[in-house]
Amino acid sequence: MPEGLKLDAPRVEDGAAIWRIARDSKVLDLNSSYSYLLWCRDFAATSVVARGADGEPVGFVTGYIRPERPETLVVWQVAVDESQRGRGLAGALLDGLTSRTAHDKGVRRVETTVTPDNTPSNRLFASYAERHGASVDREVLFDAGLFPEEGHEPEVLYRIGPLARTASPS
């Protein structure tokens, strides 16, 4: 974990900051601000924020347990504030979240989708799988033609797992 930052579960009052970080990433599909508030309320146990010295979020991972596969954490979005990029924060957020959900919820696998042009996310999840001794299977989940807006890339599903057992979060 980068010095001066702390991992924490998101709170409803973090929703606006998380929305701004997602918006400012200029890479993520931006959801409504309302959806980030709901996410912080309903999926805090499967999401994480990194807080700076002032307690404000500077990065986040949102996720949920896949109903049909209760050992699978679906990572919805990962974003880091521009001021914190290049410090390994996204990887630390993923590691912290999966350690917690493995301990608390029995998570053994991670799924996410990434567009082919999102090089940082492709690298993030490949290095995550390597750190956790897990295999990665990739396949197109949603072809570009399924999206109503013009020019949306396909979403490639990453199936990562099984994860090596990790220590309980401290």
C-alpha positions in Angstrom: 0.0 0.0 0.0 1.4 3.4 -0.9 2.5 5.4 2.1 0.0 7.7 3.6 -3.0 5.9 2.3 -5.5 3.6 4.1 -7.9 1.0 2.7 -11.4 1.2 3.9 -15.0 0.1 3.0 -16.8 2.9 1.2 -19.5 4.9 3.0 -22.5 6.5 1.4 -20.9 9.9 1.8 -18.0 8.7 -0.4 -20.4 8.3 -3.4 -19.8 11.8 -4.8 -16.0 11.5 -4.6 -16.1 8.0 -6.2 -18.2 9.4 -9.0 -15.7 12.2 -9.6 -12.8 9.8 -9.7 -14.6 7.7 -12.2 -15.6 10.7 -14.3 -12.0 12.1 -14.2 -10.5 8.8 -15.3 -11.8 9.5 -18.8 -11.6 5.7 -19.4 -14.5 4.2 -17.4 -18.1 4.1 -18.5 -19.5 6.7 -16.1 -22.6 5.6 -14.2 -25.1 8.1 -12.7 -24.0 9.8 -9.4 -27.0 8.1 -7.8 -25.6 4.6 -8.7 -22.4 5.3 -6.9 -24.4 6.3 -3.8 -26.3 3.1 -4.0 -23.1 1.1 -4.6 -21.6 2.6 -1.4 -24.7 1.6 0.5 -25.5 -1.8 -0.9 -22.1 -3.2 -2.0 -19.7 -1.7 0.6 -18.7 -5.2 1.8 -17.5 -6.1 -1.7 -15.9 -2.7 -2.6 -13.0 -0.7 -1.2 -11.7 2.8 -1.2 -8.2 4.2 -0.5 -8.3 7.2 1.7 -5.7 10.0 1.8 -4.5 11.7 5.0 -7.6 13.9 4.9 -9.9 10.8 4.8 -11.2 11.5 1.3 -11.2 8.7 -1.3 -8.3 8.8 -3.8 -9.1 5.5 -5.4 -11.7 2.7 -5.4 -12.7 -0.7 -6.6 -16.4 -1.5 -6.8 -17.5 -5.1 -6.9 -20.2 -7.6 -6.1 -20.6 -11.3 -5.5 -22.0 -13.1 -8.5 -25.3 -14.6 -7.5 -24.9 -17.8 -9.5 -21.3 -18.2 -8.4 -20.9 -17.2 -4.8 -17.2 -17.8 -4.8 -16.8 -15.2 -7.5 -16.2 -11.5 -7.0 -17.1 -9.4 -10.0 -15.0 -6.3 -10.2 -17.1 -3.6 -11.7 -14.8 -0.6 -11.8 -11.3 0.3 -10.7 -10.1 3.9 -10.7 -7.4 6.0 -9.0 -7.3 9.7 -8.7 -4.7 11.3 -11.1 -2.7 12.5 -8.1 -2.1 8.9 -7.0 -1.4 7.2 -10.3 1.9 5.3 -10.8 2.2 4.3 -7.1 0.7 0.8 -7.4 -2.5 1.8 -5.8 -4.9 0.0 -8.1 -3.1 -3.3 -7.5 -3.1 -2.6 -3.7 -6.8 -2.0 -3.8 -7.5 -5.2 -5.7 -5.2 -7.2 -3.4 -6.9 -5.7 -0.3 -10.4 -6.3 -1.5 -9.9 -9.9 -2.6 -8.0 -10.7 0.7 -11.0 -9.3 2.6 -13.7 -11.0 0.5 -11.7 -14.3 0.5 -11.7 -14.2 4.3 -15.2 -12.9 4.9 -17.1 -14.4 1.9 -15.1 -17.3 0.6 -14.2 -15.7 -2.7 -11.8 -17.8 -4.8 -12.2 -16.3 -8.2 -12.4 -12.8 -9.8 -14.3 -11.8 -12.9 -14.1 -8.5 -14.7 -14.5 -7.1 -18.2 -12.0 -4.9 -19.9 -12.1 -3.3 -23.4 -9.2 -4.3 -25.7 -7.9 -0.7 -25.9 -7.7 -0.3 -22.1 -4.0 -1.2 -21.7 -3.6 -0.2 -18.0 -6.5 -2.4 -17.0 -5.3 -5.3 -19.1 -1.9 -5.0 -17.4 -3.5 -4.6 -13.9 -5.5 -7.8 -14.1 -2.7 -9.8 -15.7 -0.3 -8.8 -13.0 -3.0 -9.4 -10.3 -3.4 -13.0 -11.6 0.3 -13.5 -11.6 0.7 -12.2 -8.0 -2.1 -14.6 -6.8 -0.8 -17.6 -8.7 -4.1 -17.8 -10.7 -4.8 -18.6 -14.3 -6.6 -16.2 -16.6 -9.2 -17.1 -19.2 -10.4 -14.4 -21.6 -13.3 -14.4 -24.0 -15.6 -11.7 -25.4 -18.6 -11.4 -23.1 -20.4 -8.5 -24.8 -19.7 -7.9 -28.5 -19.5 -4.3 -29.6 -22.8 -4.7 -31.5 -24.7 -5.2 -28.3 -24.1 -1.7 -27.1 -26.5 1.0 -28.1 -23.9 3.7 -28.5 -21.7 3.9 -31.6 -18.1 2.9 -31.2 -18.2 1.0 -27.9 -15.5 -1.6 -27.9 -16.3 -5.2 -27.0 -16.1 -6.1 -23.3 -13.6 -9.0 -22.8 -14.4 -11.2 -19.7 -11.4 -12.0 -17.6 -11.9 -15.1 -15.4 -9.1 -15.2 -12.8 -8.7 -18.1 -10.4 -8.6 -20.1 -8.4 -6.8 -17.6 -6.2 -4.0 -18.9 -4.0 -5.0 -18.7 -0.3 -4.2 -15.3 1.1 -3.6 -14.2 4.7 -6.5 -12.6 6.5 -6.7 -8.8 6.1 -5.1 -6.9 9.0 
